[in-house]
């Protein structure tokens, strides 16, 4: 006959013990104790499925209440359970308590703190046992044992007779290491994010962009190893124009995998391409049977890949791999997704700082060009005027003037080159491209107008698209400039101080027949009929002030485009 579960009954009333024992004789083997010492001795010597404690006012206990205690309850409690005396010695404990201490000897007889190897009390109550005894209520605190083990301890005074203070504590111990470590990892990820995001304009001034990118990459690798404890990592950034996944960093990956061309596509581009295309994380538990997986790290048997996402926009992918199958859990997925968000923010911060530096460099270049444009044009005008009068008289002076013209024109080109040198190169996540007018790049444009605002606007508007702009105040200066230099197009106002638009047009045609000319005039204002007469001689283009920027650009583009039909005079 199989032995019955054992039940320990602690009561000072022998009649209660007999009643309970008799009623449960067919279901349980009952043992009685009339004092706490006897009960503790019985617990140490036997294995009981439950305990019933009666005080003086206890009512008769029904079978319905007893039966749940008759199935090994104490042994099945997931928390450690112990009874302590006033010196905090362990008088009794369940198997789980003994397991949590990690002792090779019984915990009974040791003080609680000795049983757990002198743990550090983290709080909130720094003296939970004395607080419980003093207040008569439960007290809770957290303990740390070593570097990675954490326990939550709750102490409750045992029931005492009458008004006498309790002489014993009932203590429960729960292992909270996983919860604490997860919270620590979350906090560490947050701090790592702050570290990754410490990218300031001042740093960019002191370091090159590549140095700053390299520093960010080293931080990512450090936190991936130290915080997430992953040895293999690969990050690729998405080129939104080509959908190509450009490698940013790779540690522990095979050279073939590092150089593999991948695109954001759900098929044919491995797990990385799938994640980049869908924006969904992918947990590969066994690489040998996964249809998407393409070899990355040597001997990899499992992998975890998450998207780098910021403001619902996919920036790239973050991939880690392991030589063990099933190495990654849902918790790993959660932490890698959180860390990838911090990485995405850091990358975006770097892009914003690069954009700021690009904008600053561009604005500085434009400001310099704007400031030197008029003085440079004055030098060119004067040098061209003097050159015309010295040609045939003193060849040495003419040569010097030619050099002045050449070097003066080079000033703006030098400023452009310096601006390009101090402007960061486009990164993996480039700024929205500026409007381009490739037909205008490097075209030499002369603008003749007495209005300074028109001349300045021509420098600014056409210069943004790569034109080399020079200006003249009147027709005489414009003609001197044309005779000393070759232009791709000329814009001239019909109301020049020294000649009409038609006279200027004819003089330009006589000097450089093939150079396209665009005449500018106000709506309805042409008292000399310059437009009509110039059209008769082949004028192709007219701009009516005030004109829109796009009109100016369109007309200049048409003027400098290769001509298929010869212009007739």
HELIX and SHEET records of a PDB file:
HELIX    1   1 UNK A   14  UNK A   23  1                                  10    
HELIX    2   2 UNK A   36  UNK A   45  1                                  10    
HELIX    3   3 UNK A   63  UNK A   67  1                                   5    
HELIX    4   4 UNK A   68  UNK A   70  5                                   3    
HELIX    5   5 UNK A   73  UNK A   76  1                                   4    
HELIX    6   6 UNK A   95  UNK A  101  1                                   7    
HELIX    7   7 UNK A  112  UNK A  115  1                                   4    
HELIX    8   8 UNK A  128  UNK A  135  1                                   8    
HELIX    9   9 UNK A  177  UNK A  196  1                                  20    
HELIX   10  10 UNK A  201  UNK A  206  1                                   6    
HELIX   11  11 UNK A  209  UNK A  226  1                                  18    
HELIX   12  12 UNK A  255  UNK A  258  1                                   4    
HELIX   13  13 UNK A  270  UNK A  278  1                                   9    
HELIX   14  14 UNK A  287  UNK A  289  5                                   3    
HELIX   15  15 UNK A  330  UNK A  390  1                                  61    
HELIX   16  16 UNK A  395  UNK A  422  1                                  28    
HELIX   17  17 UNK A  438  UNK A  440  5                                   3    
HELIX   18  18 UNK A  452  UNK A  463  1                                  12    
HELIX   19  19 UNK A  475  UNK A  484  1                                  10    
HELIX   20  20 UNK A  501  UNK A  511  1                                  11    
HELIX   21  21 UNK A  530  UNK A  536  1                                   7    
HELIX   22  22 UNK A  549  UNK A  560  1                                  12    
SHEET    1   A 3 UNK A  28  UNK A  33  0                                        
SHEET    2   A 3 UNK A   5  UNK A  10  1                                        
SHEET    3   A 3 UNK A  50  UNK A  53  1                                        
SHEET    1   B 6 UNK A  90  UNK A  93  0                                        
SHEET    2   B 6 UNK A  80  UNK A  84 -1                                        
SHEET    3   B 6 UNK A 169  UNK A 175 -1                                        
SHEET    4   B 6 UNK A 149  UNK A 157 -1                                        
SHEET    5   B 6 UNK A 139  UNK A 145 -1                                        
SHEET    6   B 6 UNK A 120  UNK A 124 -1                                        
SHEET    1   C 5 UNK A 245  UNK A 251  0                                        
SHEET    2   C 5 UNK A 232  UNK A 238 -1                                        
SHEET    3   C 5 UNK A 313  UNK A 322 -1                                        
SHEET    4   C 5 UNK A 302  UNK A 310 -1                                        
SHEET    5   C 5 UNK A 282  UNK A 284 -1                                        
SHEET    1   D 5 UNK A 468  UNK A 472  0                                        
SHEET    2   D 5 UNK A 444  UNK A 448  1                                        
SHEET    3   D 5 UNK A 489  UNK A 493  1                                        
SHEET    4   D 5 UNK A 516  UNK A 522  1                                        
SHEET    5   D 5 UNK A 541  UNK A 545  1                                        
SHEET    1   E 2 UNK A 495  UNK A 496  0                                        
SHEET    2   E 2 UNK A 499  UNK A 500 -1                                        
END                                                                             
